[in-house]
Structure formats: C-alpha cells, structure tokens
Amino acid sequence: MIEEDIALLKTLGANVYRFSISWPRIVPLGGRADPVEPRSIAHYSKLIDRLLEEGITPFVTLFHWDLPAALQERYGGFRAEGEARQELLLDWDRYVRVCFETFGDRVKHWITHNEPVIFTYCHFGFVTDFKVDEKWNVGKNLLLTHARAVDIYRKEFQRADTVIGITLQSEWVEPLDDSQAAKDAAQRGMDVSIGWFADPIYLGKPNATVAKLAPHAYDFTEDEWAQLRGSSDL
C-alpha cells in the first residue's frame, strides 16, 4: 500500500505529503506506562524513508481524532477534568516524545492537532452522553496538549531547520444583511470557529466571545498561558 500511495503521489507531481500518526497504533493502550507497538514504528519509519527517497517532504500530524479506547475508558479521554486531566496530559507527553524521538531525525514539519474545533463538535454530535458545556472542556484539553507538545519539541528536539504548529479550520460566516446585529452575529460565529483556538495560540490571549460564553474555557495558569503564547511556527 505504501508503494502504491507513493506512486500516486509521484504521478501527481507532489513534493509534500501530509499524513497522521495514530496514537492507538503507536501505544495501543495509550498510557505512559503501556508498551509501544514495534510494528507500527516500523510501518511509519518505512513510509517516511520512502517519501524522502522520492523527494517528498513528510508533514506529520500527531493527533487526528483517534484516541486509544483505553484512555476513554480510564478517564474520559479529552473530556478529562481535575486529576484525570493530569493523567491525560502525562500520557500525551509520553506519546509525543515517542514520535519525536523515533521519527524526528527525518521529519522536519510537525502538526500537533488537526482541526480541533471539529473534534470538539464531533464529541458533541456523536457521544450520546456528551453535555453541551463539555465542548469547552474538550477544547481546553486540546489547547493544553498542543502547547505541551510544542514546548517539549522546542526544548528537547527542535533544530534550526524544523518547525511545529497546528492545523486550524474555520467556517466562513457572512452577515445575513447590512444591519449591525447581523454583522455582530457573523463576527461571533467566526470568533468561535477560528478565534477559540487561534487567539490563545497566536495572540496569547482569550478570544472575547468564547470567554464570554464560557469563562472556564480559558482557565489556564500563568505557566500554561506562557506555553500557549506563540506556540506555532507555521
């Protein structure tokens, strides 16, 4: 399959390939004390090596919505709060370190999360016992894990020719008419769609609309805000 995919990339003239590493494949049980799966390490290593041999630059995403089921069962996964949140963060730290240590000698472009706003709404839409207010907590955990991955990478693995960032997605919202109320509503829509995550990362501050809707969405410590501020090279 790898060879078929690379052949297709070559026919398209692609010089970059963005793909995602699966946390459940690397650490099937997910936790920081759980074993790493060597067959998955070998699979991703082969893919990266073959891409580089063909002159195709790998852009690697660390989390594209596939969480180890065991972590969902242990503490609710990205819904974790309180002491459970600390478990999530420590398990995440170990997972990203494994990726950086194993593939970082060849991968120069890293992405922490793919479209976190969609991940939060997928929870809201598809997890039957999900409470509306919980989406803000999921978003908080996504911001924290993003910032921690970037901090680990910058302190322990980054080189002059490597970068790390995040992929944000946004709907585009147009006012229904020229009234100020419609313009304000459109702006609020954009604030939640992109500003929720972009403002803390790129501006180092809460998005005003999100903070008004859910003050606890940005209930970060000073150290956490310091990690978030400017936590993207892209």
N, C-alpha and C positions, 0 to 999 in steps of 0.2 A: 504493500500500500504506500509506503514512504516513497519508493521509486516511482510509482505511478503519479503521485502527487507532485513530485519534483519535476517529472517530465512535463506535466501540465503547466506548471509554473514557467518552465523554460519556453514552452510554445507561446505563452503569453508575453514573454519578454520581461517577466517580473524580476526585479532585483531586491525586493524586500518581501518577507513572509512573516506575517503576524500570526502567532498561534498561542494557545493557552496550555499551561501545565495544570494537570488535575491533582489537587490536594489528595483526594481519596486514592489515586493511583500511587502517589509517592509515599504517603503514610496512610495505609488503608484504614486504620483505627483512629488516625488523626492526632492523637495526643503526643506530648513531648517525650513521653517515655515509651511510646509504641514503636515497633520496628519499621524501618524503611524497606520498601519493596525493591530489590535489586533489578528485577526485570523491567520495571518502569524507568529506573535510572538509565538502564542500557538502551531502552527504546528512545527516550528523549535525547540521549547523547548521540545516538546514531542519526536521528533526524537533524540535529544541529550540525553535526560533522558533514553530512551530505549537503546540507544547504550551503555551508561555507565552501565546500569543494566546488560547487556550481556557481559561486559568486553571488549567492543570495543572502542578504543580511537578515538574521532572525530578530524579530521583535517579540519578546516573551511576556505574556500576561500571567501573573501569579494566581489570580482568582477570577474565574469566570462563572461564578454562581454554583459550583459543585462542591459542597461541603461534605466531609466524611459523616456518614449517618450516625456513627457512634458519638460524635460530638453533639449532634442534635439531641440524641437521647440522653447524654450525660448532663448537659446544662442549657439546652435550648439553642445551641449554635450562636448565630449572630443576634439572637433575641436575648442573650445572657445579660444579667444585671448583677450589681453588687459583687460578691465574692466569685460568682460564676463568671463574670466579665473578666476577672483577672486570670481565670483558667483559660478562657478563650484567647486572651492576649498572649499568654505564655506558650500555648500550643501553636498559635500563629507564628510567633517569633521563631520557634524551632523549625517549623515548616519552611519559612522563607530562607532561613540560614542554610538549610539543606540545599535548597535550589541555588542560592548564591555560591555556596562552596563547591557544588558539583558542576554547575554549568557556567559560572561566572568568568572562567578563564577564556570562554569563547563568545559568550553573549554580552553585547555592549549596550543593548537597549532593553530596559525593563519597564513594565507597566504593572502597577500594583493591583488595581481593580478595574474591571470592565463595567462601565455604566452603572455605578452604584445606585442611582435613583431608580433604575428599572428593577434592580434586585430588591429594593425595599418594597416596591409596589407588587412585585411577583409574590412576595411573602403575604402582602395584604390581600391579594387576589386569590391565592391558591392554598394557603394554610388555613384550614377551616376554623381553628380556634384563635386566629390572629385578631387582636384588638386594634382598632383604628389608631389609637395613640402609640402603639408599639412601633409603628414605622419610624418614628423619630429616634427611638432607642436603637433600632437596627442601623439607621443612618449614623448615629453616634459611634457605634462599634465599627462601622466601615471606615469612618474618618480616623478613628484611633488606630486601626490595623494598618491603614495606609501610611499614616505618619510614622508608626513604629518601623514598618518595613523600610521606608526611606531613610530613617535615622540609622538603622542597622547597616544598611547598604553604604551610606555615606561614611560612617565611622570605621567600617571593617572591610569593605570590599571595593569601593569605588576607585576608579583610576581616572586619569586625565581625559581619556577618550571614551568614557562610558557615561550613560545618563539613566535616570529613573523618573517616572512620572505616573500619571493616572489618565484613564480614558473616561471623559465625562460626556454624557448625552443630554440633549435638550430638545424638547418640542419647541417649535416657533409659534408664538402667540400674537395674533393681530387684534386690535380693538374692534369691537362689533360696529362702532360708529365713532364720530368725532367728539363725543361727549367726554368730559374729564373722568366720569365714573368708569366708562369703558376703557379708557387709557390706563387708569389705575388698576383695573382688574387684569388687563393684559400684562402689566408690569408685575403684578403679584404672581401671575402664572409663570412668568419667566424666572422670577426670584426662586420659586420652589423648584422648578425644573432644573435650573443650572446653578443658581446662586447658592442653594442649600449647601453644595459641596465646593463650588468654586471660590466663594468668598473666604472661607476659612483657609483654604489651601493657597490661593494666590494673593489675597489681601490680608490674611492673618486676622480676620475679624468675623463676627457673626453676620449672616445675612439678616437684615432688619425684619423682613416679612416673616421668615422662618422663626426668628427669635420671638416675634410677637405671637405667632401661632402656638409655639411650643418652647418656652424658655429653657426647658431641660434638654432640648436638642443640642445645645452648646454648653452644657455644664461641664466644662473642662478645667483642669488645674492649670496654673501658670506654666508648668513644665510641659503639659500636653499642648497648650497653645503655642509654646515655643517650637515644639516639634512640628506642628501643623503649618506654621507660618513659612511660606516659601518652599513647601515640600513637594516641588515638582521642577524637574529640569527641562521639561518639554513645553 
